Amino acid sequence: MRGSDWLLLWTLSLLWGGSFLFNELALAGLPALTVVWGRVGLAALILWGVVRATGAALPPREMWPALLVMGLLNNAVPFTLFVLAQGQITGALASVLNAMTPVFTVLVAHWATADEKLAPARGLGVVLGFAGVLAMLADGGMAGTRWALVACLGAAFSYAVASVWGRRFRAAGLSPLATAFGQVTASSALMLPVWLLADRPWALGWPGWEPVMAVVGLASLSSALAYLIFFRILAEAGATAVSLVTFLIPISAAGLGWLVLGERLEARQLAGLGLILAGLAVIDGRLFRRR
């Protein structure tokens, strides 16, 4: 990876790590589903503008059913679970549990694909990852919010299923921009009736500028811009390189939470993070191959 690739990778980690901070700021004045729908709806508008400006091809009609599934798995379900969970736990802790996504991806790929079976080294990485989760769930001080931890794990699992499901778009020749636009548009359509029924937005009062700007940040920075940077890294440095962002997101999220909100991870949570990152290092394998 070139220096510019590393700069983009750190930028991406800040954008995705910042989503946990934006969630907390938005929840100070807005209901959970309003935060989620505002994120995907505005991101769809922004990416539509990018599609029009660049002249990129739209997804063909036959791909929209698959994009609806992708929007559900990669946006609607995990975004909602994380926002709901962050009503009870900090964004820093939620980002730690988000790091379980590659661990779940290894398991899902083993069950659902013919070419990504679970090797012994990856199996060790999975064990280390789950040991990190158990270290945090065993914390007696987290008993009242254990459902929030489980919700974060559910979101990470949904991301993992989405990553395997998304393989079909590359095989079909769909461009990364078209895939990103299609999934946020699909998730916006899926979330719209649920949002209208649950939050009754016409009855909501003005939440203040801070929650509104947090939603704008979620949509423009943590979604639209992040997808564009992600796909640029993917094209220039490859999928293995871009996967390193998983190691950086908890660092970015915890740093932003500490800097802006004064949050910090407890010793047991840091130990859990260490085990999860060790599991990711084993699954990734590059450090050990160099040695």
N, C-alpha and C positions, 0 to 999 in steps of 0.2 A: 504494500500500500504506500502511495505517495503521501507527502505531507498534506496536500490538499484533501486527500481522502480522509486522513485522520481528523482534519479540521471539520469536515462535513459530518464525520461520525460523532464527534463530540457535540456539534450543533444539534444533530438529530437526538442525541441522548438528552440534551437540555429541553428540546421541544416536547419530547414524549415524557420526560421526567417532570416537566412543568405542567403537564396535564393534571397531575395529582394536586399540585398547588392551585391551579385554576378551579378544579372541582371544589376544593374547600372554600375558596373565596366566593364561588357562585352559589354554593349551598347556604351561605349566610343570608341570602334574600330570595332564593328561588327554590321551588320544589324540584325533586330529583329528576322526574321525567321531562320537565321543562329544560333543565340543564342539558340532558341527553339529546332531546330533539333539536334544541337550539344549536348544539354542536354539529350534528349530522346535516341538518337542514341548511345551515349557513355554509358549511363545507361543500355541500353539493352545488350551491350557487357559485361559490368561488371556483370550483373545479370546472363547472360548466363554462365560466368565463375563460378559463385557461384552454379548454377544448376549442372554443370558438376562436380564440386569439391565435392558436397554433395551427388550426385547421386539422386537428387530429380526428381520426375516424371514431364515430360512436360505436358502442357495442352492437353487434347484429341482433336482430329480434330473437333468434333461437338461443342466445346466451343469457337472456334476462331471467329465466327461471333459476339458472345456476347462480346468477348474481344476486337474486333475492335470498338464496340460502347463504351466500357469502356475506351479504349485508347483515343478515340475522346473526351469524356466528362471529363475524369479525368486528361488528359495530354495535348493533342493538343490544344483544345479550351482555357482552362484557362491559360496555360503557355503563349500562344500567346497574349491573351488579357492583361495579367499582364505586359509582356515585352513591348508591344506597349504603354500601359498606363504610364510605367515608363520612357518613353521618355519625359513626360510632368510633372509628379508629383514624389515626393520622395518615396523611398521604405518604409519609416515609415508610410506614409499615405496609401499607397497601402496595407500594412499589416493590418491596422485598418479596411479597407473595407473587407479584406479577412476574418475577424472575423465574418462577416455576414453569413458565410457558414452554421453554425448550425441553424441559424434563418430560412434561406431558406429551410434547410433540413426538419425542422418541417412542413413547409407548403407543400413541395413536398410529404413527407411521408403521410400527411393527405389526399392528393388527390389521391395518387397512391397505397396505401396499405390499408389492412383491419384491421391491428392490431396496427397501430400507429396514431390514430386519435388525433385531436387537442383538448387538455383539456384546461379548463379556465386558469390555471397557465401558460401553454405554450403559450396561446394566449396573455397573458400579456407580456411575454418575447418577443414575436414577435413585439408587439406594441413598447416596449422600444427600441428594435433594430432598427426599422425603424425610430423612433424619433431621434436616434443618427445619422443615415444617413441624415435625413432632416436637422439636425443642421449643418452638414458639407456642404451640397449642397446649403444651404441658404447663405453661406458666399460669399459676393460680390467679394472678392478677388480671388475666385476660378472660376469665370465665364469663363475665357479663357480656363480652363482645365476641365470643367464640363464633357466633353465627356470621359476624362480619368477616372473620378470617376465612370461614368456609365459603362465603360469597366471593371473596377475592380468588380463592382457589378455583371456584366454578368459572370465574371470568378467564383465568389463565387456561383452564381446560378448553373453554370455548375458542380462545385464540389458537390453541393447538389443533383442534379439529378444523378450524378455518384454514390453517396453513397447509394441511393435507388436502382439503377440498380445493384450495386455490391452485393446486398443480394443474388442474384441467384448463385454466385460462392460458397459461403459457403453451400447453400442448395444442390449444385451439388457435394460437397465433394472435390472441388478443393483446393489444399493447398495454404496458403498465398503467399509462394515464387513463386509458379507457376502462381498465379494471377498477382503478381507484374511483373514478367518477361513477361507474356503474354500481359499485357496492355502497357508496354513501347515498346515492340517489335511491337505491332500493331500500336501504335502512330507514331513510327519511319517510318513504311511503309506508313502510311497515309500522313505524312508530307513530305516525300521525293520528290514526284513530284512537290508539291507546292513550296518547298524550292528551287529546281533546277530552276523552271520557274521564281520565283520572285527575287531571290538574285543572280543567275548566279555565283555560288561560284568560278568557274574557272577564272572569271574576277576580283575577289577581290584581293587586295594587302595584304601584310602581316600586320596584325593589331597591332602587338606588343605582348609582352609576357603577359602583364596584362590582356587584354581581353580574351586571349586564356586560361590562368590559371583560370580565373573566370568561363569559360564554363566547364573546367575540374572539378572545385569545385561544380558547379551546378549538374553535372552528378554523380560524385563519392560521394559527401557528402550530398547534398540536395535531391538526388534522390535514388541512390542505397543503401548507408549506412542508410539513413533515413527510407527507407522502411523496411530494416532488423530490425532496432531498433523498429519501429512502431509495426511490427508483433510480436516481442518478448514481448513487453509490453502487447499487445492484448492477447497473450497466457497466460502470468503470472498474469496479474492484471485485465484483462477484458476490454470490450469496453467502459464502463462508465468511468473507470480510464483514459484510453488513450484519451478520449474526452477532458480532462483537458488541453491538449496541446493548444487548441484553445485560452484559456485565456493567455497563456504564449507567443505565437508567436508575438503578437504586442509589448510586452515588449522587447523581444529579438531583433526583427527587428529594433525598435526605438533606442534601446541601441547601436546596432552595427552601425546604420546609424549615430548616434551622435558621436560615438567613432572614426569611420574611415573617415566619410565624413562631419562631422560637422552639420548634419541635426537636425532639431528639429520640434516638432509638435506645431502648434499655439494653442491658448487658446480654440478656437471654435472646433478645431479638437480633443483636449483633452476632451472637454465636450462630443463630439460625441462618442469618445472611451469609456468614462465612462458610457454612456447610453447603448451602445452595450454590454459592459461587464456586466452591471446590467441585461440586457435582457438574456444573457447567464446564469447568476447565477439563474435567475428565471426558465428558461427552464431546467437547470441541477437539481435544487431542493434540492441538498444535504445540503446546508447551512441552508435552512429554515427547513428542516426535523430535523436537529440536534437541532435547537433552539426550 
